[in-house]
Structures are given as structure tokens and as C-alpha cells.
């Protein structure tokens, strides 16, 4: 994903009310930026750290900037949770993920029962429901998800099990928007129910692909698939 226009550089002052951040631009101007990440953002918040923002020309929006990334420990960490969905959709459509090749029709936001999944792919013989999650939490060499309790995420896993039982393909893709980790694992201590549900889903045939993304101010692109561990 190439950013269509140059991002705006600044530094983080503070985050508050979950979706709002105060940023100082390079020219000294203080602006309010929207963050789409509703989690705790643990391990990717550092006051004074470099950030990049998108300027939004939308008169209906109260905030004129969207927070895209922050530099932590010398590495860019993707903040915008809308990015992974677009990355995976484009990659599946363009046959760029080896394990998810061969689909002739790819759509976004498709329902199965009472759940809506981020990507649906199909061909003449197979249907595939794909749920995408953004991962920014780092713990040593581990990328972990979630960084806050997610009942919605647990529901998606339970529905994916039913998708699989109906003979369709069920896939979880975790897009890790940082390159300073080597292994994916659920955050057992933060949401043990989600961790247990992920293990159950895997045992019932739900596929898991943790994909590391290379994050930079010009573009964000999917890179390699990481190994994962489901036992604490």
C-alpha cells in the first residue's frame, strides 16, 4: 500500500479518550489527530516519539489528521487499524500470499450468520472467509494479540469454527505492523478467553497466518509469515 500523498511528520504529545491524540508538527503547531486503534496500544506509546500523520480534507470530520505510525526503538510501528484489512484484501486479490492464492473473486465485508468478515474469496470449487486483525503489541521477541479484552474477536473465532464445519475455508490473518518481533502468540494474560478460543479454532481446522508488515512513511507492505505458538 503506497500512501497517495506525503505524510505529515511530528511527535506524540499524548493520547486520550481512546481515539484522540495531541501531536506537535515540525513547524510547532499542535494538532488533534484521530487514532483508529481502540486497544490499550501497550508497547507502542511513547511521548515525544516521532510520528507520521495523514492530513484529511473532509469538512465533516472534526479531526483533520489520522495517525498512521510511530517510531519505537528505531522501528516504525503501524497504528492505523484500517490498513491491515486493505493490505490483505489487495494481496489476496493480486495473488501475493502463497497460502491464499487461486481465488477468482475477492470481496470485502461479507457476512456469515451474524458475523461480518473482512475478506471473502472464492473460486469454482471453494469459498474462503478471512478475518484480519491488526497486531502492534510487542513482548520481547513475541508479537501478541489482543492488547485489550475483545469479545468481538472471540465471537469471530467461534463463527470461523462453524464456517469450517460447513466445509468452507476459515482463515485468521494477523497483520503485525512492526518488524522487531519474530513469533506470534495470543496474549494469554490480557484475554485468556480469546487465547483459548484461538487454540480451539486452530484445532478445529481454522488456519492461522501471522504476517509481518514492513512499515514506512512512503508505503506499508506485507512481508513474511511468522511462526506462531498457541500454548502458554
Secondary structure, DSSP 8 states (H G I E B T S, - for coil): -B-SS--EEEEEEEEETTTEEEEEETTS-EEEEE----S--TTS--TT-EEEEEE---TT-S--EEEEEEEETTEEEE--TTHHHHHHHHHHHTT-SGGG---SEEEEEEEETTEEEEEEEE-SS-EEEEEEEEE-EEETTEEEE-SS--HHHHHHHHHHHHHHHTT-EEEEEEEE--SS--EEEE-TTT-HHHHHHHHHHHHTT-EEEEEEEEE-SSBEEEEEEEEEE---
